[in-house]
Amino acid sequence: MFTIQKKFMKNKNAEFIEVYLNELETLFKKSKNEQNPAYWLYTNNVRTPLFMLESITRIFAKTTNDPFAKTWNKFFKKLEDAIGEIDYYDALIKEFKPKRSVKKEQIDYFTKKRDKTLTKLNEKLINRNFYTSFLLQFREGNIMNFSDKTVLKNIHDQIKTEILLTEEFFIDHINGFKDFEEGVHTMRRKLRWISIYGISLGGIVILKKNRKNYEWEKEFITKTELNSKYNKLPVKKGLNYYIPFNEKAFLALSHVIDQLGIIKDKGLSIEALAKSREKTGAAIKPNKPVNTSIAGELKIKEALLKQAHELVYKFFITYKIHNELLKA
């Protein structure tokens, strides 16, 4: 799957990377004794440290010409994607299994999809000895000197670039999102990385408070954002350069990401249910015309796509909240 031979100088400056690695290694070690390691990892939130390490290697790959940067990013991304696929099908099973209108054949269809992914990941975990040697190599390597001012400025510039590229992506969809995967989901992914950088970089990104009152605050900053542990960023002491984010804009970004996630999940669930009917030949509901139900699903999808687009339109166009994030 991966062959990484290059050795790097030991990086003594990235304590936060060590935290994520320790968490990941601990989970892998514990999962070895489980009958279904992949499912155990999924239910014990292995996705969080994988996201953090994917985020760090992603920014590394985008700010350096080192060929091994992309290799490491691909390594963590593939693991996170596998857990994400398990999560996707498991969520569908939990959502639709209690519903009498969803046939057993459809639940079996989702279960087979989930179990296939679980089997594939379990085989990789066992064959690769739970990636022990890969994580050791990563630990012994040097990703970046996160105390170097030039490195930090490059990361800052890259984050600014990604925010502007995300705005450009929305401008390309200014007339509306056409689907959930390529439209809503892709939009959310792009915004999500900006937020995850803030969380994953261990105190390099700081939230700056200001007294300015924005007209969008009540809509975009709720108790959910204020109480989220992911929106309370630590500060790494002793750095000669920090990446500042406007705290209110960062909270608004978190709100958009969360709401797009809810909308995306609803839309993809409708599409998954329709596909399961197609693949299994299951009827929609007893004594209910198929065309009537499908028409209803289409209306719901259209409403969800419109809701997602209006939300992001306000963020980028009406209120230009992304510009406030950059101004901090």
Secondary structure, 3 states (H helix, E strand, C coil): CCCCCCCCCCCCCCHHHHHHHHHHHHHHHHHCCCCCHHHHHHHCCCHHHHHHHHHHHHHHHHCCCCHHHHHHHHHHHHHHHHHHHHHHHHHHHHHHCCCCCCCHHHHHHHHHHHHHHHHHHHHHHHHCHHHHHHHHHHHHCCCCCCCCHHHHHHHHHHHHHHHHHHHHHHHHCCCCCCCHHHHHHHHHHHHHHHHHHHHHCCCCEEEECCCCCCCCHHHHCCHHHHHCHHHCCCCCCCCCCCEEEEHHHHHHHHHHHHHHHHHHHHHHHHHHHHHHHHHHCCCCCCCCCHHHHHHHHHHHHHHHHHHHHHHHHHHHHHCCHHHHHHHC
